[in-house]
């Protein structure tokens, strides 16, 4: 019996985004779709507005024009109260981990659960411990951020972004500033999470890491997504723009 392939669902649909800061046009019609269950790598030179796309998706930046469709809703221009609900479903992994300095690792991870769920203390504890195991930080519950290495801070930030089980997770330069050992450890953690079916956008300058993690790659250049294709096709591409990124020649 012939199997009918299920159509892939769109988790996030970014349509024709324009954004300027003063007289500097950063986005000039950015459009792409993020599919459920995939990680999309997003490349672009410094200052091309990769992080601005992520910040627009969670409402920290406001596009001048365009739509971002998530869960059948255009989230551009939503009120802050409605954005709070969206942010429980879209996790954000900040470059520096963005942990609360005055809270322990356990308290940092528990914070979103206490704010946005009705889970009991026991259920919260269980969830926190499970996340710490997933990121190889079992037993670090009572450490403060200043007692963690840079790599551990990033992994704890990853765990906090994941703890509400968001539909989409945004990675903003997650390997920036990490040595090769910690980069590998962080990527292994993300790969483990990927097995659970996470959907995400992976913004990075670190091309080898993106190739390890991403199913597809999009290239942001001159204010638009110029190329979007599978990671395998990107690796083999003879397109001069793609080549310039892969060889690190694009600035």
C-alpha positions as CSV (number, residue, x, y, z in Angstrom):
1,X,0.0,0.0,0.0
2,X,1.4,3.4,-1.0
3,X,2.1,5.7,1.9
4,X,0.9,9.3,1.5
5,X,3.5,11.7,2.7
6,X,2.2,14.1,5.3
7,X,2.7,17.8,4.3
8,X,5.2,19.6,6.5
9,X,3.7,22.1,8.8
10,X,5.0,25.7,8.9
11,X,6.0,26.6,12.4
12,X,6.9,30.2,11.6
13,X,6.3,32.3,8.4
14,X,8.3,35.5,8.0
15,X,6.9,37.6,5.2
16,X,8.5,40.7,3.6
17,X,10.1,42.3,6.7
18,X,11.5,45.8,6.4
19,X,13.5,47.4,9.2
20,X,15.6,50.5,9.3
21,X,17.6,52.1,12.1
22,X,17.7,55.8,11.2
23,X,18.9,56.0,7.6
24,X,20.4,52.5,7.7
25,X,18.1,49.9,6.0
26,X,18.8,46.6,7.6
27,X,16.0,44.4,6.3
28,X,14.7,45.0,2.8
29,X,12.0,42.4,2.4
30,X,13.2,39.4,4.5
31,X,11.0,36.3,3.8
32,X,11.4,32.7,4.9
33,X,9.5,29.8,6.4
34,X,10.6,27.7,9.4
35,X,9.2,24.1,9.2
36,X,8.1,22.1,12.2
37,X,10.9,19.8,13.5
38,X,13.7,21.5,11.6
39,X,16.6,23.7,12.7
40,X,17.3,26.4,10.2
41,X,20.8,27.9,10.2
42,X,20.9,31.6,9.5
43,X,24.1,33.1,8.1
44,X,24.9,36.7,7.4
45,X,27.9,39.1,7.8
46,X,28.2,41.3,10.8
47,X,25.6,44.0,11.0
48,X,23.3,42.4,8.5
49,X,20.5,42.1,11.1
50,X,20.5,38.3,11.9
51,X,19.8,39.0,15.6
52,X,17.3,41.7,14.7
53,X,15.2,39.0,13.0
54,X,15.2,36.9,16.2
55,X,14.4,39.9,18.3
56,X,11.5,40.8,15.9
57,X,10.1,37.3,16.3
58,X,9.7,37.7,20.1
59,X,8.6,41.3,19.9
60,X,11.8,43.0,21.2
61,X,12.2,44.8,17.9
62,X,9.4,46.2,15.7
63,X,9.6,45.8,12.0
64,X,8.6,48.8,9.9
65,X,6.7,46.6,7.6
66,X,5.9,42.9,7.1
67,X,4.4,40.0,9.0
68,X,5.6,37.2,11.3
69,X,2.9,34.5,11.4
70,X,3.1,32.1,14.4
71,X,0.3,29.9,15.5
72,X,-2.1,31.5,13.0
73,X,-1.4,35.0,14.4
74,X,0.6,37.9,13.0
75,X,2.8,38.8,16.0
76,X,4.1,42.1,14.5
77,X,2.4,44.9,16.4
78,X,0.9,42.7,19.2
79,X,0.4,44.3,22.6
80,X,2.9,43.5,25.3
81,X,0.4,41.4,27.2
82,X,-0.3,39.2,24.2
83,X,3.5,39.0,23.5
84,X,4.0,37.5,27.0
85,X,1.9,34.5,25.9
86,X,3.9,34.2,22.6
87,X,7.2,34.3,24.5
88,X,6.2,31.2,26.6
89,X,6.0,29.3,23.2
90,X,9.2,30.8,21.6
91,X,12.3,30.2,23.6
92,X,15.3,32.5,23.2
93,X,18.9,31.4,23.9
94,X,20.8,34.7,24.4
95,X,24.5,35.0,23.5
96,X,25.7,35.3,27.1
97,X,23.2,32.9,28.7
98,X,21.4,35.9,30.3
99,X,21.0,34.2,33.7
100,X,19.8,36.1,36.7
101,X,23.0,36.7,38.8
102,X,21.3,36.6,42.1
103,X,19.5,33.3,41.5
104,X,21.0,29.8,41.6
105,X,21.0,27.6,38.5
106,X,17.9,25.8,39.9
107,X,16.1,29.0,40.6
108,X,17.0,30.4,37.1
109,X,15.5,27.3,35.5
110,X,12.5,27.2,37.9
111,X,11.6,30.9,37.3
112,X,9.7,30.5,34.0
113,X,7.8,27.5,35.4
114,X,6.8,29.5,38.5
115,X,5.8,32.5,36.4
116,X,3.8,30.7,33.6
117,X,2.6,27.3,34.9
118,X,0.6,25.9,37.9
119,X,3.1,23.1,38.6
120,X,3.8,22.1,42.2
121,X,7.2,22.5,43.8
122,X,7.8,18.8,43.4
123,X,6.9,18.9,39.7
124,X,9.1,21.9,39.1
125,X,12.0,20.2,40.9
126,X,11.6,17.1,38.7
127,X,11.6,19.2,35.5
128,X,14.6,21.2,36.5
129,X,16.6,18.1,37.4
130,X,15.6,16.5,34.1
131,X,16.8,19.5,32.1
132,X,20.1,19.6,34.1
133,X,20.7,16.0,33.2
134,X,20.0,16.7,29.5
135,X,22.7,19.4,29.4
136,X,25.3,17.4,31.4
137,X,24.9,19.7,34.5
138,X,23.5,17.3,37.0
139,X,24.1,18.4,40.6
140,X,24.8,22.0,39.7
141,X,21.4,23.1,41.2
142,X,22.8,25.4,43.9
143,X,25.6,27.1,42.0
144,X,25.3,30.7,41.1
145,X,26.1,32.0,37.6
146,X,29.4,33.5,38.7
147,X,30.5,30.0,39.8
148,X,29.9,28.6,36.3
149,X,32.3,28.6,33.4
150,X,31.2,30.4,30.2
151,X,30.3,27.2,28.6
152,X,28.1,26.1,31.6
153,X,26.4,29.5,31.6
154,X,25.4,29.0,28.0
155,X,24.2,25.5,28.6
156,X,22.1,26.7,31.6
157,X,20.7,29.5,29.4
158,X,19.8,26.8,26.8
159,X,18.1,24.7,29.5
160,X,16.1,27.7,30.8
161,X,15.0,28.6,27.2
162,X,13.8,25.0,26.7
163,X,12.1,24.3,30.1
164,X,8.6,25.5,29.1
165,X,8.8,23.2,26.0
166,X,8.4,26.0,23.5
167,X,7.2,25.3,20.0
168,X,10.2,27.2,18.5
169,X,13.6,28.0,19.9
170,X,15.8,30.9,18.8
171,X,19.6,30.4,19.1
172,X,21.5,33.7,19.0
173,X,25.2,33.0,18.3
174,X,25.2,30.2,20.9
175,X,28.8,29.2,20.4
176,X,30.3,32.7,20.3
177,X,33.2,33.0,22.7
178,X,33.4,29.3,23.4
179,X,36.6,27.2,23.0
180,X,36.4,24.0,20.8
181,X,35.7,21.7,23.8
182,X,32.8,23.7,25.1
183,X,31.5,24.3,21.6
184,X,31.3,20.6,21.0
185,X,29.6,20.0,24.4
186,X,27.0,22.7,23.6
187,X,26.4,21.2,20.2
188,X,26.0,17.7,21.6
189,X,23.4,19.1,24.1
190,X,21.5,20.8,21.2
191,X,21.7,17.5,19.2
192,X,20.2,15.6,22.2
193,X,17.4,18.2,22.3
194,X,16.9,17.9,18.6
195,X,16.1,14.2,19.0
196,X,13.1,15.3,21.0
197,X,11.8,17.1,17.9
198,X,12.6,20.8,18.6
199,X,12.1,23.4,16.0
200,X,14.6,26.3,15.9
201,X,16.5,29.0,14.1
202,X,20.3,28.9,14.7
203,X,21.9,32.3,14.0
204,X,25.7,32.0,13.8
205,X,29.0,33.1,12.3
206,X,30.2,29.6,13.2
207,X,29.7,27.8,9.9
208,X,31.0,24.3,10.9
209,X,28.6,24.3,14.0
210,X,25.7,25.3,11.8
211,X,26.5,22.4,9.4
212,X,26.4,20.0,12.3
213,X,23.1,21.2,13.6
214,X,21.0,22.7,10.8
215,X,18.7,20.8,8.4
216,X,18.5,23.9,6.1
217,X,20.6,27.0,5.7
218,X,19.4,30.6,4.9
219,X,21.8,33.3,3.9
220,X,20.9,36.9,4.7
221,X,22.7,39.4,2.4
222,X,21.9,43.0,1.4
223,X,18.7,43.0,3.4
224,X,17.1,39.8,2.0
225,X,17.3,36.0,2.2
226,X,19.3,35.4,-1.0
227,X,19.7,31.6,-0.6
228,X,17.8,28.9,1.3
229,X,18.5,25.3,0.8
230,X,19.3,22.0,2.6
231,X,22.6,21.9,4.4
232,X,23.9,19.2,2.0
233,X,23.1,21.3,-1.1
234,X,24.7,24.4,0.5
235,X,27.9,22.4,1.2
236,X,28.0,21.4,-2.5
237,X,26.9,24.7,-3.9
238,X,28.9,26.5,-6.5
239,X,27.0,29.8,-6.0
240,X,29.7,32.5,-5.4
241,X,27.7,34.0,-2.5
242,X,27.4,30.6,-0.8
243,X,31.1,29.9,-1.5
244,X,32.1,33.3,0.0
245,X,30.3,32.4,3.3
246,X,31.7,28.9,3.5
247,X,35.2,30.1,2.9
248,X,34.7,32.9,5.4
249,X,35.3,35.5,2.8
250,X,32.1,37.5,3.3
251,X,32.2,40.5,5.6
